[in-house]
Amino acid sequence: MKLDNQSLLSKLLVSSLFMFGLAACDSDERTETKVSKNTFQGPAVGVLTAGTAIEGVNYSTSSGASGVTDAKGTFEFNYGDRIQFQLGKLALADVEGSTQITPIELAGGNAHKQQNLLILFQALDTDNNPENGITLPESAVATLDSSLNLQTDPVEFAASPALISAREAAGIPGEIHGADEVNAYFLSRAVDLLGSHVWIHIDDAHTDFFRAATDGSGTYLHGVATADDVCDLNRACGSRVVFTAGLEYGVATASMADERGFKFSSKPELDTNIQGGLSHPRADSRVRSSGDELIISDRVIVPREREQAGLFGELFHISKPIELSDENEVAQTEIMEIRYIKMENQPNKIIGVWAQDRESIKTPTLLFFSDNRYMLIDPTGSTWQEKQSDCAKPGVEMASYAFDNTDNTLKLNSFVYNTSGCAGLSDYSGKSIGFEIAANGQSAMLSVPSRETITLYRISD
C-alpha cells in the first residue's frame, strides 16, 4: 500500500466505526441506540416494495398529499412527512417518509406483522405471481377492514376468513403462500433492495464505496480506502491488521430480516480488505436501505473511560478484556449506525461514478468527487492493454485530480492509496489523460498513453 506523508499515528488513533465489519456482543447486554441521521428536504417520490413493486395501496401524508401506489409502487410525499398506508379500511402503518418503504418499515419491529404483510401482499396479488410485480385489485381491497389482525400468528393469518374472502371477491387464482414461502422470496430480493444508488460513506478515517446489483443475482462490490487498522469497533487491538485498503466482490444472501434490516452472509470471489465488507458478518450486523441512505448497524460495547495512556502505550497497547465490577454486572452496549448517501453526480461534468461495463458489478469503477478527489475500485486488475501485465491486480486507488473541460484532459496527482499494482491509473500521475465526455453526459472516452482507449459509462444518478 502506498501512503502519503499524513500521520499514521493519527489514523491509528481515529475510531474506525465501520468498514462493513462491526463487532458484536451478547444479546442479553443492556443496549442503547446511537444514531446520526442525514437531513433531506423538499418533495420526493418513494417506492413501496416487498422486493417487487406494490400497486394499489392507498396513502396519505401529513403534508396533505394522498393517492394510490401505481404499477411502480410509487407515492409522493415531502421529507419530514408521516405517511399512512392502508388497504380499504385496514390500516397498514403510519411511518416516517422515505424513498423506499418495505414491510420492514411498515411492521415497526413486530415480527408477526412483518410476516403477515408479506403474506397479505402476495395473497392479494391479481395473478399470484410476485415476479411481475404485485397488483392489489380494488374488489379485494374493498372487503378489508380491521377484522383482519396483522399481528396474529402467521399461520392463523394465512387461514383467516377475511383474507380468503378478499381473494374470492377478486377471483385470485392459486393458493395462499405461507410465511416460509413469502419470506424466502423477500430475502431473495434483499440485495436488490440495496441497489437503488451507488453508495458512499466518508469520514476522517476512510472512504467507503458500495454498489449492489438489482438483477436478483445478489452480487455486490465494496471498496475502501483506509490506513491499516489493528483494532475492531470495540477498540480491542492486537498485532494483526483487521481492516485495510482494498475491495470485496461476491454474492451476498440474506438469512433473516428484522426492524434494523437484513442479516447478510457472503461468498466473496475477491476479498482484499481483510475483515471489511460482507465477508465477516457479525451476529447482530444488519443492512438496509431507506432509498436515501444505506444504513449499516451493529451492537457494540460502550467504551469505558480509562486513565490516559502515554504515546507509546497508545501505539502498542493490546486491549485487556473488559473487567466487570462483580459477576452480576452487565456490559452496556449500544446500536451503532453508519449511514451511506448516494454518490454525488453532476450531469455533463466529470463528477460522478463511471464504470467500464454499465451492466456488470465486476467492472473497473472510477469515482470523481466535487472536492477533486479520485477513487478507483477495480475488481478485475485490468491494465487496459492488449497483454495483461503480471504487476496488475484487483485493488483500489485514491488520488487528487484536475479536469480541464475545454481540452478534455485529466491529471491525477498525490496518490494516497494504490493496492492495484500497475492496474488503474497510478502509473500516469502528473501526466495528461484524455477524458472526453459525450454530449449527453452518459459516457466518456478514456485515452491513456500506450493503452487502449476505452468507453466509460456514467452509473451515478
N, C-alpha and C positions, 0 to 999 in steps of 0.2 A: 504494500500500500504506500502511496506517495502522499506525504503531508507537507503543508507549508509551514511557516515558522510560528504559527499560532501555538499558544502554550498547551502542551499535552497535559500538564498538571490541571489546568482549568477544565479540560474535557473530562479528566478522570473524576473530578470532584463535582461535576454537574450531574444531577439526578437524571438518569435515563428512564423516563416514565413509561416508555412503551417499547417500540420496535417490534410490535406484534407478539412478543413473547413476554408474558407477565407471570409473576409468581403468585401462587395460590396458597390458601391455608385451610385449616379445619372449618367446616361449615357451621360448627357449633359456637364459633367465636363471636363475641359481641361486635356488631357491624354498624358503621356509619357510612354515609354516602358523600363523596366529594365530586362535584360536577362543575364544569366550567363550559357554558354554552356560548356558541356564536349567536349573533343577533342578525336577523333578517327582517326586511321591511318591504311594505308595498303589496300590491295584488300579486297573486300567484295562481298557478294551476297545479292541482295534485292528482294523484292516481290512487284509486282503491284497488288493491290486488291481493289475491291469495296465491301468488305465484303465477297467476294469469288474471287478466283484467276482469273486473266485475261490473256488469251493466245492469241498471235497473234499481239501484239503491237510492232512496230519497235522502237529501242532505239539506241542512240549513245552518248558517253560520251566525256568530254573534254580531257580525257587522252588517247582516241583512241579506247576504246572498243565499240563494236556495235553488234547488233543481234536482235532477236525477242523473246519476252517473251514466255516461254514454258507453259506446262499444269499446272505447279505450280505457274505461274506468275513470275518466277524468271528472273533476269537480273544481269549482272556482272558490277562492277564499282570499282573505287578506292575512298576512303574517300577524300573529298575535290573536287571531280568532280562536274561539272554541267552535268545534263542528259537531253537530248532532247528526247521526246516521240512523235511519230506520227503514223498516220494510212494512208497509201497511201501517198498522197500529202497534207494531212490535218495535220498541226502541232497542237499537243495537248498541250504541255507545255515544258518549259525549267526550271528545278528545281534543287535544291541542292540535291546531292546524299544522300540517307539514305536507311536503310534496309527494310523499309516499306513505300510505297507511295500509297496514295489513291486519290480519286477525290478532297479531301480537299486540298492536296498539289498542285495537278495539276491546280486547279482553282485559286489559289493565291489570295483568298479573293473576287472573283467575284461570287456572289450568283447564277446568271443565268448560268454561266459556270459550276459551281459545279452540278447543277441540270441537265444540258444538257449532261454532261459527263456520269452521271448515266443513263440517257435515252439512250444515244448512245451505251454504252457497252451492256446494256440488249437488245436493239433493234437489234443489230447485232450478238447476241449470236446464234450459229448454231441451237440449239434446243429450244431457247426462254425460258430456264429454268435455272436461276442462281444457284439453289440449288446444281447442279452438276458441278459448275464452268462455267466460261464464255469463250467460244472459238469463236474467230472472224475469219471467213473464208476469205481466200485470195481473192476470187471472189468478196466479198463485199468490202473489204478494198481497192482493186484496183480502185474502182469507186470514192473514196473520194478525195476531194480537198478543197481549201479554200472557195469555194462557200457555204460550209456548215458552217454557222455562229454559233460558240459555245456560243456567248454572247447574242444571241437574246432571246426573251421571250420563256420560256419552252413550252408553248402551241403551238407557231408557230414552234418551233424547231421540236417537235414531228410530226408535219404535213408537214415538209419540203419535197419537191420533191426529193432532193438529198438523204435524208435518206431513203425514200420509195424505190427509185431506187436501192440503195445499198442492201436492203433486197431482192428485187426481183431478183437481179443478183445472189444471193446465194440461192434463194429458201427457205428463212427462214419462218417457219410457224407462225401462230398466229398473234395477233395484237401488235402494238407498245404500250408498257406500258407508261402511263403518269407520270408526275412529282410526284404526290402523291404516286403512287404505288412503283416506284423505290426508292423514298426517304424512304418510310416505310421499305422496305427491308434493305436498307443501315443502317438505325437506329437500326433495329432489330439485326444487327451483330456488333454493336458498342462495346459491352463488349468483344466480341471475339477478336476484333482488339487490345485490351489491353493485351491479354493473351500470347504474344509470349515468355515472360520470367517471372521469379519471380523477382519482383522489390524491390529495397532497396534505401532509402534515409537516409543519416546520416549527422548530423551536431552537433554543440556543445550542443544543447538543447535536441535533441531527436533522436531516431532511428525508422524509419517507414518501414513497410513491406506491400506489396500489391500483391495479386495474383487474376487473373480473369480466369474464365472458358472459354473454346473455343468450347463448345458444343451447343451454342445457348441458353443456359438456363439463361444467364445473371447473374449468381451467382459470388460473389466475397468475398474475405476475406482480411480485413485490420487490422493490429496490430500496436500499437505504444507504445514505452517505453519513457516516459517523466515525468518530475516533473509536479505537478498540476500548472495550469496557469489560472489566473483570467482575463487575457487581450486578446482581439481579435487582429487580424492582424493590425488594425489601432491603436493599443495600447490604446484602450478605455477599462478601467479597472473597475471592480465592485467588489462586495463582494462574488459573486458566482464563483465557478470553471467553466471555459469554456472548457478546454482541460485537459485530464488526461490519465494516462497509462491505456490501455485497448484494446479492439478489437471490430470489427464490421463484421458481416456476414449477407448477404442478397442477394436480387435480385435487380439489377440496370437496368434502362431503359433510353434510350436517347430520348429526345424530339426534338432536332434540332442539326445542325452542322454548324459551320462557320470556318473561317480561323484559329481560335485557337483551334478547336476541338469540342468535343461533350458536350452538356449540359445534365447532368445526374440528375435523381432523383432515390431514392431507397426505398425499403421496407425491412428494416433490421429485421431479425429474432432475432439477438443478437446485442446489442449496449451498450457497457460498457465504451466507450471513450468520452461520452457526445457529444460535437459538432464536434469531429473528424470524419473522414471517409466521406462517401457519404450521411449520414443520414440528414445533414443540408445543402443542396445546396444553394448557393447564386445566385442571378440573373445573374452575369457575370462570374461565375466559369465555366471553361472548362477543359476537359481532352482529351488527345490524346496520341498516341504512334508513334514515328518515327521508331520503330523497335529496335533502340539502346537505347532509353530513353522513360520513361513515363513522360509526360510533363503536369503539372497542372498549370493553370494560373487563375488570377482574377484581377479585377480592385480595387485598394486600394487608400486611401488618402495619399498623400505625407506628411510625418510629418513635422511640423514646428519646427524651433529651439525655445526653450524656456529657460527661466532662470533656471540654475541648482538648483535643489531642494536638501534639506538635506536628509540624510539617512532615517530618519523617514518618510519624505514626499514621498520618493520613495517606501517605503514599504507599505504605507497605502493610497497613492494617488488614488482618484477617479476622473477619467478624466472629464473635463468640455467639453461641446460642442465646436467645432471649432468656433471661433469668426471671422467673416469676417469684413473687414475694412469699407465696405459700401454694400448696398443692391445689387449692380451690380457686386460685386466681385464673381468670380467662384473658388471653391476649386480645386486645382491642384491634379490630380490623375496620377497613373502610373500602368502599367500592370506588376504584379509580377509573375515570373515563378519559380516553383520548379521542378527540373529535377531528376527523379529517374534513376538509372542504374541497369542493371541486377545483381543479386546476384552472387558473385564470386563462382567458382566451380573448384575443383581440383580432377580429376578422381582418384579413388583408395585411396583417403585420406578422412578424415572426413570433410574437408572444403566444404561447400555447403549447400543445403537445403534438408531435409529429411521429409517425410510425412508417416503417418501410412497407409493411403489409397491413392495410387497414382492417382486414378480416380476421387476422390471427392475433392471439395474445403473445405467442412466442415469436417476437419480432423486435429488432432494434428500435428503441423508443427514445426520442430526443425531446427534452423539455427546455423551453426558453422562458425565463421569468421576467417580469417587468423591472426587477431591480438588477438586470443584466447578469444574472447567474444562469449557467447552463448545466444540465444534468443529462447523462446518458444511462439508460438501463438496457443492457444488451444481453439477452439470454442465448444468443447464437454465437457470439465471439467472432462476428464477421469482420473481415478487413475490407470488404467491398472491392476485392481484387479477383482476377481470374483464378489465381492459385492461392489457396488459403495458406497463411503463414503459421508456423508452429508456435510463434510467440503470442498468438491471439487466443483469448479465452473469454468465456462469458464473464461479465462484470459490470461495474458502474464507473462513471467518470463524473467529476464536478469541477467547474472552472468558471471564470468570468468571460463575458462575451461583449463584442461590439458589432452592430449590424448597420451597414450603410444601405439604405433602401434605394438610393439613386443608382448605384452601380451593382447592387445585389451581391455584396461581399460580406462575408462573416469572418471575424477574427476571434480566436479563443486564446485566453491567457490565464496565467496563475492557476494551474491545475492543482486543486486541493486534494482530490482523490482520483486514483486510477487503479482499479483492480482488474482491468480487462486486457492488460499487456499492450500489445501493439494493435489490438482491435480499436474501434472507435476513432476518435479524432485527436487523441493526446499527442501523437507524433507531429501534429501540424500547429502546435502552439505558436502564436505570433505570425502565422502565415495566412495569406488570403485564401479563403474557401468560397466557392461560388454557392449562392443560395438564392435562387430565383423563384419567387412566389408567383403562382398563376393568377390570372386576372380575377378569378372567382375566390381566391384565397384558400382553396381547399386542397391544393397540392403545391409542391415545390420541387425544383431540381437541385440536388446537392452535387456539386462538382468539386472533387478533391484531387489535387495533383497526383498523378501516377495511379489513380484508382478509377474504377468505373463510375460514370455519372448515374446516380440512382434517383428514383422518384420517391418522395416522401408524401404522406397523406396526413392532413390535419384530423386528429381524432378527439380534440377537445371541443367543448361547445359553450 
